[in-house]
Amino acid sequence: MSALTITIEDESHKLSTDVRDAPDILRMLHEFEITRDSQLTIANAMLREILERKDEYETRLKKATEPLSSALNEIRSWFKPALVPLKEYEEILREKIGSYLLTQKQAREALHALAAQAQAEGDNRTTIMALNAAGAPVIAPVGTSIREVWEAEVEDADLVPREYMIPDLSKISAYARQHKSHETPAPIPGVVFRRKPIVSVRRK
């Protein structure tokens, strides 16, 4: 039995109790209410214990996975110099193949539209010329397929309808954080500022 197998089995045994009890503890914590100082003391003690156990597990997790992570990073470093350019080659060729096939399709569609218009106007000569120029559709090579999707690019943000605009929450949050807890931020239309408690607990 390898040292890694022993470590995994040992950690699994240590974790089993906490994993088994987790649903009951979660239910108890959800039902727990702080309505007086004595309950605050109890809650704070529980939080400190939980943080200490969490720190212990994270330390053990790091100890168990650090050798694996180092080995994985080393192996990845061997392949990265070859994989990076290969991925770039792939993207270049995908873009060129897709661009060619789409350009050919658009040109053929334009000629068919011209033929339809000419036919509607009784211009048989132009109709025949346009259809002959259009020819057969360009087919992607065997094993390759292409599909089309629409993508959007904003040219003038001032013209975009309101329903497509997204509030800059990062900027609004940064503005809120500029104020001390006793300072009320100046109102921003459509935004509600609420004081949120941030609890810090010192370990033993």
N, C-alpha and C positions, 0 to 999 in steps of 0.2 A: 504494500500500500504506500503510495507516494505521500510526501509531506503536504502537498497541495490538497490531496483527498482528505487527509487527517484534519487540516485546517478548515476545510469546507464543512465536514461533518461536525466538528467541534462548534463552529459558529452557528450552524443550523440548530444544534441542540440548545445553545444559549438563547437563540432568538425565539424558539418555539413557544415559550411561555408568554412572552409579550405579544406575539402574533395571535395566540389563542385568546388572550384576555382583551385585545384591542376593541372588539365590538361593545363589550360591556362597559369598558372605561369611557369610550366615546359617548355612549348613551348616558352614562352618569354625568359626564361633563356638560353635555347639552342641557340636561335637566337641572344642573346646579345653578343656583341664583345667589348673587351677592347682594344682600339687603342690610347687612350690618357689619361692623368692624371685625368681629370675630370670624365671619365668613371670608372677609378680605384676607385676613391672616392665613386662614386655611388655604385659600386659593393661591396665595403667593408662595406658600411652602410647597404646594403641589407643583407649581410652575418651576420652582428651583430644582425640584427632584427630577422633573421631566427633562429640563435642560441638561442636567448632569448626565442622565442616562443617554440622551441624544448625543452629547459630546463623546461619551464612551463608545457608542456604536459607530460614530463617524470616525473616531480614531482607529477602531478595530477594522472598519471597512477600508480605510486608507492603507493600513498595514497589510491587509490581505490582498488588495488589488494593485498596490504600487509596483511590485515586480512584474505583474501582467501588463500594466500600462506601459512600463518602460520597455518591455519586450515588444509590445504592439507598436509603439512609436518608432522603435528601431527598425522593425520590419517595414512599416509604412515608408520610412525614409529611403529604403532601398528602391521601392517601386515608384515613388513620387516623381523623380526626374524623367521617367519614361511615360508615366500616366498623364502628367500635366500637358505636354505637347500633343499627346494622342487625343486628349479631349478637345484641344484647340483645333486639331486637324478635323475632327468629327464635326464640330460646330461650323467650321468654314465650309466644308463640303455639303452639309445639310442646308446651309443658307444658299449656296450656289445652285444646288439641285432644285430646291424649292422655288427660288427666284426664277430660274429658267422655265420650269413647268408652269408657274403662275403667269409669267409674261406671255408664253405661247398660248395659254388658255384665254387670257384677256384679249390678245390680238385676234384670235379666232372668233371670240364673242363679238368683238367690234365689227368684224367683217360680216358676220351673220346679221347683226343689227342693220348694217348698211344694206345688205341684200333684202332684208324685210322692208326697209323703207323704200328702196328702189322698186320693189315689186308692187308696193302699195301705190306708188306714183306711176306705175305702168312702164318703168324703165327696165325692160327685159335685158338689155345689153349689160347694164351695170349690175343687175341681179346675178347674171351668170358669171361675170368677172369676179364679183365678190365671193361667190360660193366656190369658184375654182381656186381662188387665192386662199380661201380658208382651209381647204383640203381636209385631210383626216386629222383627228385630234392627236396630239403628242401623248404617247402612253409612257408611263414611268417604267423603268426596267423591272424585270421579273424579281419579286422579292422586296420591291420598294413601293411604298404607297405615299400619297400626299392627301392631306385634308386641310381645309381652310377655316380659320377662325378670324373674327374681327378683333382688332386691338385698338385702343383709344390713345390719343395724344392730345393734350390740352394745348391749344394755340393761344387762347385768350381767356384767362381765368375770370375776368370781369363779366364775360358773357355766359358763363356756365350757370344754369338754373340752380336755385338754392337747394333743391332736393338732392343734388349731386355733390354738395359741398360737405366736407367733414370738419368739425371744429378742431382746432389745434389744441388738443388736450394737454400735450407736453408744455406748450407755452402758457396755457391757463394755469396748470399746476405749478409751474415755476413762478408765476406771478403770485399765486397764493402763498408759496413757501417764503417769499420775500418778507412776509409780515410776521411779527412776533405773535405768540398765542393770545396776547391781550389786545392786539390790533385787529380790527375788523377790516378785511380787504374792501376797497371801494367796489361797488357793484359792477358787474358785467352783465348786460342784458341776456337773459336766458340761462344764466349760470347761478347755481346756489352754492355758497361756501359753507361747509360744515367743519367744526372743530373735531379732529380725530385724535384720540389718545394713543401715544406710542409708548409701550411699556418696555422698560429695560430692567433686567434682573441680574444682579451680580452673583456669580457662582460662589460657592463656599471656598 
